[in-house]
Amino acid sequence: MDLAVDLSARGDRATAIYRALLGAVRGGRLTTGDRLPPTRTLAQDLGVSRNTVALAYERLVAEGFLESRVGAGTFVAALATLPVRAERGGVLRPRAGWTFVPTQVSGESPPPPYDFRVGIPDASLFPYDAWRRLLTAEVRAGAHHPGTYAAPGGHPELRAAIARCIALSRGVSADADDIVVTHGTQQALDLVARVLVEPGDVVAVEDPGYPQAHDVFASHGARVVPVRVDDEGLVVDEVPPEARVVYTTPSHQFPYGPPLSRRRREALLDLADRHGIAIVEDDYDSEFRFVEGPLETLHALDRHGRVLYLGTYSKTLVPALRAGYVVVPESLRAALRAARQLADGYGDPAVEVALARFISDGLFAAHVKRARTAYAERRDLLRRELDHRLGEVITVVPSAAGLHVTAVFADPGVDDVALARACAAHGVAVDALSAYAVGPGRRSGLVLGYGALRVDSIRPGSALLARWVEETVPSR
């Protein structure tokens, strides 16, 4: 390849080569998939050292314009030829590698008649009057020093209330200083990724699993590796030992269902200790347990400060209350607080103190108890309907907590995505199990939430669902 590079001017030659290659990519002279000459060859052609060329290549790889393939060479990256800044007649484009788009928000359209969507609690169960009184008491002139900035880690009262609550309900031993308050699980994951993940680091996630966790880590440049899930939860033996982070939902695997077995909990902690891996434990809905004696959290079993424990109030209370937290090892306290400060400064002090008093006054525990009773009734009825109407073609995966159940088709060839689409067209909103997987060996099934489902709509909704399954699974 002939490359015109002016090296006559005094200055950094690596920068001159970088600018020449960048100009060739942006100008269309180098296009996606073009192979660049080896650093040694280009160095000889230009009369410079090999290290000089290597520095230019490395900078372009880091910025996403080039990609290095082991054993093959260096190539122009797939999105490198898109304009990265506004030019005459051009448009702004996201950085190379940014392929994420916002998903449809559930509140943007009216709920379907039979709403089996996942992760949506029943907002009518929330004690609005009690919450309004608490919040009104905090939103008043002179409260919480509105002329100053608040602590990025969260209000001390809320952090202390969370520490007491999770110690009693989940056996998580933590001080208030160990807790960073966040705007839900999504922000907690983003902060963890900011602090722990460098571009190219391996992050292991469950497969099937929580799609937003996969996307958060990928957005920070991680190489996200899916790890298979079976009836004991995450298959720990398949976690790559070079992983920097493992993301898992051990109390109620999302979306499949089973908890991580005690044997695998110990194996995961041992793996993390031997290889210096951070474990992100997302305990997203275990407040709604339907059996006694839950397994200990990974955080409670951790003896070496490897586990970051995530919790959220968006599912236990209402999604509109964007409140969550992460319990971090002492070694990461300052970094997570700094990351929160960089992300959005701090939370709303009035809301945080109101939530602290909601918890401390026993209102949170009372709400969880009432909601658990309501959800248990819906869960039992839904399971009976599924067994009665679809017991010949599906198997409901055992689970002991949460706001959804998962049913797997006996016939792995069932197109669950097409089935979910057909159901949605007729007012029955369900999720396809295979849509939560990214690796090979996807299971075919349905994930059915019951949090937002009225009791009187479970039977007719299940009947409609069974009708569309009959058309999709002719062998029934």
MIBA-408011 format. One record per residue (C-alpha): x, y, z; residue in one letter. Coordinates in pm, whole numbers, plus 50000, padded with zeros to 5 digits. Example, Ala and Ser with C-alpha at 12.3 -4.5 7.8 and 13.67 -1.06 7.14 Angstrom:
MIBA-408011
MARMI      X      Y      Z  residuo
MARMI  51230  49550  50780        A
MARMI  51367  49894  50714        S
END
This chain:
MIBA-408011
MARMI      X      Y      Z  residuo
MARMI  50000  50000  50000        M
MARMI  50132  50342  49906        D
MARMI  50081  50591  50189        L
MARMI  50160  50958  50148        A
MARMI  50305  51082  50476        V
MARMI  50487  51411  50510        D
MARMI  50769  51354  50758        L
MARMI  50967  51663  50663        S
MARMI  50828  51882  50939        A
MARMI  50973  51864  51286        R
MARMI  50755  51685  51532        G
MARMI  50624  51346  51640        D
MARMI  50647  51105  51346        R
MARMI  50405  50857  51504        A
MARMI  50143  51134  51517        T
MARMI  50208  51220  51150        A
MARMI  50153  50855  51049        I
MARMI  49841  50840  51269        Y
MARMI  49694  51148  51101        R
MARMI  49772  51019  50753        A
MARMI  49601  50685  50820        L
MARMI  49306  50855  50990        L
MARMI  49266  51086  50692        G
MARMI  49274  50788  50454        A
MARMI  48998  50615  50651        V
MARMI  48777  50923  50680        R
MARMI  48836  51015  50317        G
MARMI  48729  50672  50197        G
MARMI  49069  50574  50055        R
MARMI  49079  50298  50317        L
MARMI  48748  50117  50368        T
MARMI  48604  49858  50603        T
MARMI  48799  49532  50591        G
MARMI  49109  49672  50416        D
MARMI  49426  49513  50550        R
MARMI  49710  49744  50648        L
MARMI  50072  49648  50585        P
MARMI  50265  49495  50874        P
MARMI  50435  49751  51096        T
MARMI  50779  49632  50985        R
MARMI  50693  49672  50615        T
MARMI  50544  50020  50653        L
MARMI  50836  50127  50873        A
MARMI  51081  50024  50599        Q
MARMI  50880  50209  50333        D
MARMI  50874  50530  50539        L
MARMI  51224  50505  50677        G
MARMI  51119  50511  51042        V
MARMI  51146  50267  51330        S
MARMI  50895  49987  51367        R
MARMI  50794  50119  51710        N
MARMI  50693  50450  51552        T
MARMI  50448  50277  51319        V
MARMI  50328  50048  51599        A
MARMI  50239  50349  51815        L
MARMI  50024  50495  51535        A
MARMI  49849  50160  51481        Y
MARMI  49786  50114  51854        E
MARMI  49627  50459  51884        R
MARMI  49394  50389  51591        L
MARMI  49298  50050  51735        V
MARMI  49222  50208  52073        A
MARMI  48999  50466  51905        E
MARMI  48809  50202  51711        G
MARMI  48932  50288  51359        F
MARMI  49143  49974  51322        L
MARMI  49115  49625  51464        E
MARMI  49395  49377  51524        S
MARMI  49327  49011  51449        R
MARMI  49564  48761  51601        V
MARMI  49755  48579  51330        G
MARMI  49587  48776  51050        A
MARMI  49702  49136  51075        G
MARMI  49555  49483  51120        T
MARMI  49235  49586  50938        F
MARMI  49005  49886  50903        V
MARMI  48725  49836  51160        A
MARMI  48363  49783  51059        A
MARMI  48233  50123  51171        L
MARMI  48552  50319  51118        A
MARMI  48448  50474  50787        T
MARMI  48140  50643  50937        L
MARMI  48198  51014  50990        P
MARMI  48273  51077  51356        V
MARMI  48212  51450  51355        R
MARMI  47986  51691  51177        A
MARMI  48130  51811  50847        E
MARMI  47975  52005  50563        R
MARMI  47687  51792  50438        G
MARMI  47753  51527  50706        G
MARMI  47585  51419  51030        V
MARMI  47701  51331  51377        L
MARMI  47758  50962  51435        R
MARMI  47818  50759  51753        P
MARMI  48167  50635  51823        R
MARMI  48290  50321  51656        A
MARMI  48147  50008  51814        G
MARMI  47842  50180  51964        W
MARMI  47552  49969  51842        T
MARMI  47312  50006  52134        F
MARMI  46968  50155  52086        V
MARMI  46701  50224  52350        P
MARMI  46438  49955  52388        T
MARMI  46070  50037  52400        Q
MARMI  45971  50160  52743        V
MARMI  45671  49978  52888        S
MARMI  45501  50303  52986        G
MARMI  45508  50447  52634        E
MARMI  45193  50259  52531        S
MARMI  44882  50132  52712        P
MARMI  44929  49798  52885        P
MARMI  44798  49495  52694        P
MARMI  44477  49327  52815        P
MARMI  44673  49025  52939        Y
MARMI  45004  49157  53067        D
MARMI  45252  48875  53133        F
MARMI  45550  49107  53083        R
MARMI  45851  49047  53306        V
MARMI  45982  49267  53586        G
MARMI  45678  49490  53638        I
MARMI  45535  49507  53992        P
MARMI  45177  49598  54072        D
MARMI  45182  49974  54130        A
MARMI  44839  49961  54294        S
MARMI  44993  49780  54593        L
MARMI  45225  50070  54673        F
MARMI  45116  50279  54980        P
MARMI  45100  50615  54803        Y
MARMI  44940  50802  55094        D
MARMI  45215  50704  55337        A
MARMI  45483  50784  55081        W
MARMI  45327  51122  55003        R
MARMI  45334  51220  55373        R
MARMI  45698  51122  55410        L
MARMI  45806  51297  55092        L
MARMI  45606  51614  55168        T
MARMI  45777  51637  55506        A
MARMI  46115  51646  55331        E
MARMI  46020  51884  55048        V
MARMI  46002  52212  55237        R
MARMI  46190  52538  55247        A
MARMI  46532  52506  55408        G
MARMI  46533  52126  55414        A
MARMI  46847  51938  55309        H
MARMI  47048  52253  55234        H
MARMI  46925  52305  54875        P
MARMI  47199  52562  54814        G
MARMI  47474  52302  54848        T
MARMI  47568  51976  54683        Y
MARMI  47493  51641  54848        A
MARMI  47709  51334  54902        A
MARMI  47752  51117  54589        P
MARMI  47732  50796  54791        G
MARMI  47381  50873  54911        G
MARMI  47227  51030  55219        H
MARMI  47371  50884  55543        P
MARMI  47023  50804  55679        E
MARMI  46934  50598  55373        L
MARMI  47264  50414  55367        R
MARMI  47222  50325  55735        A
MARMI  46861  50213  55680        A
MARMI  46961  49993  55385        I
MARMI  47243  49836  55588        A
MARMI  47003  49743  55871        R
MARMI  46739  49615  55630        C
MARMI  46959  49382  55425        I
MARMI  47132  49251  55738        A
MARMI  46795  49134  55871        L
MARMI  46633  49016  55547        S
MARMI  46930  48880  55350        R
MARMI  47211  48826  55600        G
MARMI  47430  49081  55422        V
MARMI  47670  49227  55676        S
MARMI  47759  49582  55574        A
MARMI  47820  49922  55728        D
MARMI  47658  50236  55594        A
MARMI  47998  50332  55450        D
MARMI  47995  50016  55236        D
MARMI  47681  50128  55050        I
MARMI  47656  50352  54745        V
MARMI  47300  50459  54661        V
MARMI  47216  50454  54289        T
MARMI  46934  50525  54046        H
MARMI  46845  50156  54022        G
MARMI  47035  49849  53906        T
MARMI  47128  49998  53570        Q
MARMI  47329  50278  53723        Q
MARMI  47488  50041  53972        A
MARMI  47610  49821  53687        L
MARMI  47738  50122  53497        D
MARMI  47935  50246  53799        L
MARMI  48086  49902  53856        V
MARMI  48187  49882  53490        A
MARMI  48344  50230  53504        R
MARMI  48556  50132  53802        V
MARMI  48652  49772  53720        L
MARMI  48642  49719  53342        V
MARMI  48901  49828  53089        E
MARMI  48852  49788  52710        P
MARMI  48923  49429  52617        G
MARMI  48864  49286  52965        D
MARMI  48662  48964  52979        V
MARMI  48329  48985  53160        V
MARMI  48133  48662  53209        A
MARMI  47753  48684  53212        V
MARMI  47480  48424  53247        E
MARMI  47323  48284  52931        D
MARMI  47028  48320  52917        P
MARMI  47057  48633  53126        G
MARMI  46976  48996  53186        Y
MARMI  47030  49172  52850        P
MARMI  47100  49515  52997        Q
MARMI  47388  49378  53205        A
MARMI  47545  49238  52887        H
MARMI  47501  49572  52711        D
MARMI  47635  49785  52997        V
MARMI  47961  49593  53013        F
MARMI  47993  49581  52634        A
MARMI  47941  49957  52615        S
MARMI  48254  50001  52825        H
MARMI  48457  49797  52579        G
MARMI  48449  49463  52762        A
MARMI  48460  49133  52577        R
MARMI  48139  48983  52715        V
MARMI  48144  48603  52733        V
MARMI  47813  48417  52781        P
MARMI  47825  48127  53028        V
MARMI  47565  47851  53020        R
MARMI  47295  47815  53286        V
MARMI  47134  47486  53391        D
MARMI  46907  47366  53672        D
MARMI  47173  47455  53933        E
MARMI  47225  47806  53796        G
MARMI  47547  47937  53645        L
MARMI  47779  47657  53524        V
MARMI  48085  47775  53716        V
MARMI  48320  47527  53546        D
MARMI  48265  47717  53219        E
MARMI  48355  48061  53356        V
MARMI  48679  48171  53184        P
MARMI  48954  48207  53447        P
MARMI  49081  48522  53275        E
MARMI  48752  48699  53349        A
MARMI  48780  49032  53524        R
MARMI  48414  49030  53634        V
MARMI  48138  48769  53666        V
MARMI  47779  48894  53667        Y
MARMI  47526  48656  53823        T
MARMI  47173  48644  53969        T
MARMI  47221  48360  54221        P
MARMI  46905  48401  54431        S
MARMI  46667  48373  54133        H
MARMI  46845  48323  53802        Q
MARMI  46713  48570  53548        F
MARMI  46519  48467  53348        P
MARMI  46547  48088  53379        Y
MARMI  46461  48062  53748        G
MARMI  46666  47827  53968        P
MARMI  46890  47958  54246        P
MARMI  47262  47894  54228        L
MARMI  47330  47575  54424        S
MARMI  47541  47588  54742        R
MARMI  47807  47376  54574        R
MARMI  47840  47619  54287        R
MARMI  47835  47922  54515        R
MARMI  48140  47790  54690        E
MARMI  48305  47697  54359        A
MARMI  48245  48048  54220        L
MARMI  48391  48215  54527        L
MARMI  48693  47984  54512        D
MARMI  48743  48064  54143        L
MARMI  48720  48436  54214        A
MARMI  48973  48413  54495        D
MARMI  49224  48212  54291        R
MARMI  49208  48434  53982        H
MARMI  49131  48777  54126        G
MARMI  48780  48796  53977        I
MARMI  48513  49042  54093        A
MARMI  48165  48894  54137        I
MARMI  47862  49118  54078        V
MARMI  47569  48961  54269        E
MARMI  47237  49103  54146        D
MARMI  46972  49019  54407        D
MARMI  46696  49186  54212        Y
MARMI  46374  49036  54352        D
MARMI  46446  48797  54637        S
MARMI  46227  48998  54875        E
MARMI  45941  48806  54717        F
MARMI  46030  48458  54843        R
MARMI  45764  48188  54859        F
MARMI  45957  47932  55064        V
MARMI  46141  47957  55392        E
MARMI  46515  47925  55439        G
MARMI  46672  48095  55133        P
MARMI  47030  48012  55043        L
MARMI  47290  48249  55180        E
MARMI  47396  48528  54950        T
MARMI  47735  48513  54786        L
MARMI  47818  48829  54980        H
MARMI  47750  48652  55310        A
MARMI  47976  48362  55208        L
MARMI  48254  48585  55074        D
MARMI  48565  48599  55293        R
MARMI  48799  48787  55061        H
MARMI  48612  49098  54948        G
MARMI  48533  48971  54597        R
MARMI  48156  49030  54588        V
MARMI  47967  49348  54501        L
MARMI  47604  49308  54608        Y
MARMI  47330  49490  54412        L
MARMI  46973  49558  54522        G
MARMI  46684  49764  54387        T
MARMI  46358  49919  54506        Y
MARMI  46219  49953  54154        S
MARMI  46064  49605  54171        K
MARMI  45978  49588  54540        T
MARMI  45807  49929  54533        L
MARMI  45744  50097  54195        V
MARMI  45967  50143  53887        P
MARMI  45912  50521  53897        A
MARMI  46108  50530  54223        L
MARMI  46455  50503  54073        R
MARMI  46633  50378  54382        A
MARMI  46888  50103  54422        G
MARMI  47221  50040  54587        Y
MARMI  47547  49853  54564        V
MARMI  47738  49711  54862        V
MARMI  48108  49738  54783        V
MARMI  48429  49611  54944        P
MARMI  48623  49870  55140        E
MARMI  48890  49875  54868        S
MARMI  48635  50010  54616        L
MARMI  48441  50258  54832        R
MARMI  48618  50574  54718        A
MARMI  48622  50469  54352        A
MARMI  48248  50389  54339        L
MARMI  48159  50718  54506        R
MARMI  48379  50907  54262        A
MARMI  48216  50721  53972        A
MARMI  47871  50819  54101        R
MARMI  47983  51180  54128        Q
MARMI  48109  51173  53768        L
MARMI  47790  51006  53644        A
MARMI  47527  51243  53783        D
MARMI  47663  51407  54095        G
MARMI  47426  51275  54359        Y
MARMI  47068  51168  54420        G
MARMI  46766  51361  54544        D
MARMI  46820  51413  54919        P
MARMI  46447  51456  54990        A
MARMI  46358  51129  54819        V
MARMI  46648  50948  54985        E
MARMI  46552  51061  55336        V
MARMI  46186  50979  55271        A
MARMI  46289  50630  55161        L
MARMI  46512  50595  55467        A
MARMI  46215  50668  55694        R
MARMI  45987  50446  55488        F
MARMI  46230  50162  55565        I
MARMI  46307  50254  55927        S
MARMI  45941  50305  56023        D
MARMI  45858  49950  55913        G
MARMI  45651  50057  55612        L
MARMI  45880  49880  55367        F
MARMI  45861  49548  55552        A
MARMI  45482  49579  55579        A
MARMI  45453  49654  55206        H
MARMI  45671  49357  55112        V
MARMI  45461  49127  55330        K
MARMI  45134  49243  55168        R
MARMI  45277  49230  54818        A
MARMI  45427  48884  54873        R
MARMI  45084  48751  54969        T
MARMI  44926  48902  54658        A
MARMI  45199  48776  54426        Y
MARMI  45191  48427  54579        A
MARMI  44822  48398  54489        E
MARMI  44889  48503  54128        R
MARMI  45193  48277  54100        R
MARMI  45006  47970  54223        D
MARMI  44709  48035  53996        L
MARMI  44931  48091  53690        L
MARMI  45126  47772  53755        R
MARMI  44803  47572  53786        R
MARMI  44670  47719  53462        E
MARMI  44993  47641  53277        L
MARMI  44996  47283  53407        D
MARMI  44629  47236  53323        H
MARMI  44627  47387  52975        R
MARMI  44983  47328  52853        L
MARMI  45121  47052  53074        G
MARMI  45174  46820  52775        E
MARMI  45404  47056  52587        V
MARMI  45581  47267  52850        I
MARMI  45761  47222  53179        T
MARMI  45750  47501  53435        V
MARMI  46098  47558  53579        V
MARMI  46099  47535  53961        P
MARMI  46177  47863  54135        S
MARMI  46117  47992  54486        A
MARMI  46112  48370  54443        A
MARMI  46045  48660  54213        G
MARMI  45776  48803  53988        L
MARMI  45788  48561  53696        H
MARMI  45790  48194  53602        V
MARMI  45960  48030  53306        T
MARMI  45818  47742  53102        A
MARMI  46035  47538  52864        V
MARMI  45892  47362  52558        F
MARMI  45942  46987  52534        A
MARMI  46002  47038  52162        D
MARMI  46321  47248  52127        P
MARMI  46221  47337  51772        G
MARMI  45930  47559  51876        V
MARMI  45982  47915  51751        D
MARMI  45913  48094  52077        D
MARMI  45992  48436  51929        V
MARMI  45725  48394  51660        A
MARMI  45484  48262  51921        L
MARMI  45540  48564  52146        A
MARMI  45486  48793  51849        R
MARMI  45157  48619  51760        A
MARMI  45037  48640  52119        C
MARMI  45121  49012  52139        A
MARMI  44911  49076  51829        A
MARMI  44611  48937  52017        H
MARMI  44660  49118  52346        G
MARMI  44870  48859  52533        V
MARMI  45216  48996  52621        A
MARMI  45475  48726  52693        V
MARMI  45853  48704  52651        D
MARMI  46038  48440  52449        A
MARMI  46302  48260  52657        L
MARMI  46542  48233  52362        S
MARMI  46542  48613  52327        A
MARMI  46740  48635  52651        Y
MARMI  47023  48414  52520        A
MARMI  47319  48507  52301        V
MARMI  47523  48187  52290        G
MARMI  47459  47847  52130        P
MARMI  47215  47592  52270        G
MARMI  46928  47832  52327        R
MARMI  46621  47686  52496        R
MARMI  46275  47745  52355        S
MARMI  46023  47862  52610        G
MARMI  45817  48143  52755        L
MARMI  45889  48381  53042        V
MARMI  45568  48498  53209        L
MARMI  45548  48775  53465        G
MARMI  45258  48801  53709        Y
MARMI  45345  49123  53892        G
MARMI  45131  49350  53675        A
MARMI  44866  49087  53608        L
MARMI  44525  49114  53770        R
MARMI  44403  48791  53928        V
MARMI  44084  48791  53721        D
MARMI  44281  48807  53396        S
MARMI  44505  48506  53459        I
MARMI  44255  48238  53348        R
MARMI  44135  48410  53026        P
MARMI  44492  48516  52944        G
MARMI  44618  48160  52991        S
MARMI  44336  48030  52771        A
MARMI  44434  48265  52488        L
MARMI  44797  48173  52533        L
MARMI  44711  47802  52510        A
MARMI  44519  47866  52189        R
MARMI  44822  48018  52017        W
MARMI  45049  47744  52149        V
MARMI  44815  47487  51992        E
MARMI  44859  47652  51654        E
MARMI  45238  47670  51695        T
MARMI  45287  47317  51836        V
MARMI  45076  47090  51613        P
MARMI  45180  46773  51795        S
MARMI  44986  46870  52105        R
END
